[in-house]
C-alpha cells in the first residue's frame, strides 16, 4: 500500500511558547509555504527574517478587544475545515475567496502555569483562558484527513522531516497529532475546571456556597500521562505502567532515582507508603515497609538512631523491605544500613548526601540492586484525595491526615496516663493509621515493637502484634485503629505487659472494655477518630 501525503502549502502559526519555532518556520518557508500569523508570533517571525502575512490583513478584520478576537473568522476556519474531496466545500472556498490552510501550529495560553503562581488574581487567570487556540487546533484535528496540527514544539521535528522528504505529511502522523491535540485540549479544559472549582470552594468556605462544594466535585476529571512502562505488575503475568497526574504536592512520580535498577510496581507502592508515613513526623524518623505495611518505624534525636530502632522493630521482616526517611540520609545512617545480613530493595528520602550515595552504591550486596530515591524538598500542599478503583467506577475520599494536635482525646479510665507515656501514645496513634485494618501496633521509646495487620478479627491482630514484640511488649503502649468490640483483647494486653491503650472508642461494649482496663490498672484514651485502612 502506497502512503499518501497531504501537501502543506499554507500554515497558520500562533504560539505562546516560541521554543524551536524559528528553525521550524524557516524549514517551512524554505520550501515555499505561505505563513499566516498573529500578534507576538508575527513579530517574532519578522525578527527572525521569516516572511509572514498578518491574519488581520488576510481576513480584512482587525484584532479587537485586546486580542480576545483575532482568528475567529470564517476565512480562517473555512480554510481549515474545508474537505478537499467535497466539491461543495471547494465551491464555498471559491465563492468567498477563502484559501485552504494545511498546517495549524498553535500552543495554548499558559493557564496552568499562570494559576500556579502566587498572588495571581481571578481576573488574570480568566484572561489566560484561550478561546481561539483550542478552536483552531480542534478544527484542524477534526479535518486531519487533510490538515496537519502541531500543538507542541516536540512535534516540529517529525512534521518537518516528512514535509521535507515528501512535501506533506502522512495520514498516520496526522492522526497521531490529532489524538495528541484532543488529549491536550481535554487537559486544558480540565485544568480550567479545577481552578474554577477551587474558586467556588473558596466562596463556600466563606459561607456563601454549599458545604458539599468544598470537598468533592460533581464531575471528576483524571488527567493522567504515562511516565513509563513497568517490567510487570503485582505478578509477572500482569502488564503495568506508571502514570502521573498534575499535583501540587510531593510525589514519587517527580522524584529522582539516584541509583539502582528500575522500580517495580510493588516497589512503587511500598516506597509511596514509606514516605507518606515518615513525612508525618517532625523528629528524625525512619520506617521499614514490607508488603505495604510498616514492620518497623521509629523517631529519635538523629536519623541514624531512628534507622537502628526501626530495623530492630522486626529484623526478620526488614530483609528485602523498603526504607523511608524524613531527612536527608547522611553517612552515619548509610553505615548503619550496612550491617551484616541486611538487604533492602529501595531507600526513599528527601535527599542523600554524596558520602551516603558512595557508601550505599558500592556495598557489594547492594550496588547492582538497591534503589536510592530522592523525593526533593517538601512543600505545603492542599489536602490530597485518595482514589480507589472498583469495577465500573472510582471511590474518592480525602486522604486520612491527622491534625498536629487533637484536644478531643479523653482519658476514660480511673487510671491516669503517666506523663512519660504521652510521646509513645502519640507515636503509636500516628503509626496505626498506616497499617491495614484490623490494625494494632505496639510502641515503646517512639519505636514500633509489634504490628498486627489485616486480620479479620481484632483479637487476632492483638495476638500477632504481641507475638511479634515478644518480651518487648512489656512496657509498650497499644494503639488500635478502631474500637474494641469485646474486652478479651484488653485481658490479653494486660498479660503481655501493655502499660497504656489508645483507641477511638464508640463500641456498644465500651463500658466493659473500660472496666477491663480499670481491673488491670491500664490507662485508656479515647480519640474519637477511627483510622480504618482497607
Beta strands, then each sheet from edge to edge (+ up, - down):
strand 1: 5-7
strand 2: 10-15
strand 3: 34-37
strand 4: 53-54
strand 5: 103-107
strand 6: 148-150
strand 7: 168-170
strand 8: 224-230
strand 9: 240-245
strand 10: 256-259
strand 11: 284-290
strand 12: 293-300
strand 13: 321-325
strand 14: 344-349
strand 15: 371-374
strand 16: 385-390
strand 17: 393-398
strand 18: 410-411
strand 19: 440-443
strand 20: 448-452
strand 21: 477-480
strand 22: 500-503
strand 23: 523-526
sheet 1: 1+ 7-
sheet 2: 4+ 3+ 2+ 5+ 6+
sheet 3: 8+ 9-
sheet 4: 10+ 15- 14- 13- 11+ 12-
sheet 5: 16+ 17-
sheet 6: 18+ 23- 22- 21- 19+ 20-
end
